[in-house]
Each structure stands twice: as C-alpha cells, then as structure tokens.
Amino acid sequence: MIKAICFDFDGTLAEYQGDFTKLGLEVFSDLGLSNELFPKAFAEFIELDRTDGARNVVDMLEHIATKLNLAKSNLASTANLMNQKYCSEIKLLDSAKKTLDLVKHLPLAIITNGPSDMQRYAIKAVAIEDYFTTIVVSADKDVAVRKPKAKIFQIAANRLACDASEILMIGNSIDDIAGGQAAGFKTISFDERHGVGSFAKNHQELRKILKAKYLYQN
C-alpha cells in the first residue's frame, strides 16, 4: 500500500486557460520592449524556465532586461503584473478537489516545474494548498532542479518522510512519469503515451484506479 502521493500541478490538478504568448507580449511591453524584440525576449524567458536553478519572475525579467539593455526600474511591478494575470487564468481541472478529498488522509505533495513565485501564487489561486504536506517547486532556493531529475523527487520523498517505493506520482508529462519511475515512485499518467503503469484520462477515472489499486487494501 502507498503511504503518500505526489501530484504534478499544471495539467494534472489545474490548467492555464489563457494565451501565454499574449501575456508575455503585454508584460514585456510594460518594460518598454518593442514588438520586434519580443520573440527574442520571450524565447529567453521560456529557455530560462526550462533550465535548472533558483529563480522567480523578477530574476528572469532582470536577466532578460540586462541581455537586451532594457530599463530595470519597474521589474517588481511588472513581475507582479505577470503573476496576477497568469493566476487569473488558472483553473482547477474538473473534479480535481474530489480526488484530493479522497486521498487527504495521506501525506500529499505537489512537485512542479516553474518560477518559484508564479507556481506558488497559482497554487494559492485555486485554493488547494491546505491539502498538501509540502509543495516542491523546481525554482525554489532549496530545490533548484527540474523534473525529471531524481533530486526533485528525492526532496519530496524526504519531506514526506517516506521511502520512494511507498510514494505514488500522478502527472501528465513524461517528466512526471519517467522521472518518478526512475526515482522509484509508482506512477499514474494522465497521458497514455508516457511510460508503463496505470493511465487515467480524467479525475473520475483516476479515483477509480486509486480505489482499486492503491487505497483501502488490507
């Protein structure tokens, strides 16, 4: 029987329903960036987001402003604008809270990639943080590594005080499933293309699998 569960956030518990490119254009125009330079700045933001390291949105904007010789006087307010607009478009997936209610007797964790502040604001925006024993964000100062690397899963296991073999990882990406399996976690995928193990196409199916295979066993 499992003793703890880790969830991915984006695409597993919640989903961004906006246009991130449009959001980026609005944010970078706030820094005085021309439309011609936007593709370069936006690509730099995405590349930073996909690399290991501790950072928040201000750090990312400062890096880009330095590289493109932009003004830095309002980085904090621009980062706040970006976080607010991003979080306003984050919505819980259908019946995700029912899943969390089903397993809330267990220690739970979120393991998510992304800027430290943006991910934590997004989780708070959908009002689920109280379900979790720990939230592990790849860009937190004490994490600084992204899925699928083993370290981020090991950090979650340590915080949950469980052996990896006692933990179930639920996610929708290859980073969640392959990374979790490599770290020794059991896995359930929201995408049937990703690895071996159980597959659920929605939270209703996920709850059926949890009840049948992982919960209420003698």
N, C-alpha and C positions, 0 to 999 in steps of 0.2 A: 504493500500500500504506500502511496506517496505521502510525504509529510509536509510538503509545501508546493506552491505553484508560482511560477513566474509568467507574467504576461508581457508581450510587446504592447506598445501603445498605439502608434499610428497604423491604421488598417486592421487592427485586432480588437481594440476597445473603442477607438474613436477614429474619425476621419476628417481631414481638412477638405472642406467643400468649396473653397474659393479658388481663385486663379493666382497661383503663387508668382508667376511671371508679372502679372499686373500689379500685385502687391509690391514686388521688387522695384518696378518702374516708379511707383509712387514714392517709395522710401528713398530711392537714390535721387530722385528729382528734388527731394527735400534737402539733400546735401549739395545741390547745385550741379548735379551731373547732367550732361547733355544726353539727348536721346541717342546720339551717335556712339557715345562711350558706354551706354547702358549694357549692351551684350557682353562687353569685356568685364565690367564690374559684376554683373550677375553671375557670369561663369566663375569668376573668382570666389564669390560668395558660396556657390554650390561646391566648388572644389575644397574650400576650407571646411565646409560642413561634412565632407566625406573623408577627412583626414583625422588621425588621432590627435589628441591634445585637449587641454583645458581651455575653454573659451566661452564667452557669452556673446550676445549680438553686438554689444558695444565694441568688444575686442575685434570682431570680424569687420565691422564698419571702419574702425580705426586702421586696420591693416589695409583695407581697400583704399581708404582716403589717402594714406601715405603713398601707396603704389601709384595712384592716379593723380596725386597732387591736388586733392580736394580740401575744402575747409573742414576743420575739425571742431568748430565752436559749438555745434549743436548735436554732437554724436549721441549723447544720452537721451535727448528728447526724440531723436529720430529712431533710436533703438526701441524706446518706449512705444512710439507710434507703430513700429513694425510688430512688436509683440501684441499690442492691443488689437490691431487689425487681424493678425493671424488667429488669435484666440477667439475672435468674434465669429470665425468661420469653422471652428472645431465643433463637431457634433458627435455624441456617443452613437455607436452602432446600435441597431435595433436590438433590444432586449439584453444589451451588454450588462446592465445592472442586475438583471435576473441571474446571470451567470455568476457575477460577483457575490450576490446574496447566497447562491447555492454553495459556494466554497469559502465563505467568510470565516468559517470555523478553523480554517487552516492559515498558517502564516503565508502572506501573499507579497509578491514583489512586482514592480514594473522594471523591465530592462529596456531602455530606449536610446536610440541614437539621436543626436541633435544638439544644438546650442543649449547650454545649461539653463539659462533663464527662460528661453522660449518653450522648452519642453515642460518645465515645471509650471509655468503660467498656464499652458494648455491643459495640463492635468487638473490644475485647480479650477479652470474654467468649466470643466464638465463635472465638477463636484464629486470626484471619486477617490480623492487622496486618503480619506479616512479608512478605506478598505485595506490599505497596504502597510505592512510592517516596514518596508523600505522601498525607496524609489532610486534606481541606479540610472543616472543619465551619463552618456558617454563623455560629455564635455565637462562634467563636474571636476573640480580640482583634485579630488581624491580618487578619480577614476581615469580620465584622460585616455581612454581607449574605446574603440567602437566594436560592436558586434560585426563580424563573427569571431573575433579573437577571444581566446579562452579566458583571459584575465577578467573581462567584464562579467562573465558567468560565475567565475570563482568568487568575485567580490560579492555578488548576490548570494551565493551559497553560504559564504562566511557570515553575512549579515543575517541570514535566515537560520543560522546555526544548524544546518542540515548537510548531510553528505550529498554530493551531486546525484548519486543514484536514487535518492529519495525525492528528487525535485522533478516536476513536470514543467516544461517550457511550452507555452502556447503562442504562436506567432504566424505571420502571413508571408514572411520573406525567407529566402534561402539563408540569409544571415542569422535569422532566428533558429531555423531548424537544423541546418548543418552545424552552426556554431554551438547550439545547445547539445546536439548529439555528440560532437567532438569533446565537449566538456563533461560528458557523462550523464546529461539530463535525459529523461524521457521527453517525447515531443508529441504535440498535436499541431498540424498545419492547417491554415485557412486556405492553402493553395496546394492542390494535389500534385503539382509538379515538383514539390520540394521534399526530396528525401523519402525515406521509408517511415512507416509508422501510421498513426491514425490521421484522417483527414475530415474536416468539418467545413461545410460551405457557409454556415452561418451559426449564430449563437444557439439557436434551437437545437441544431444537430450537435453542437459542442456539448451542451448539457446532457444529451442522451449518451454520448461517449463517456463523459465524466462519470455519470451514474453507473454505466455498465462496466467500465474497466478500472476506474480509479477511486471511486468513493463507495462507502458502505460495504466494504469487503471484510470478511472475517479473517 
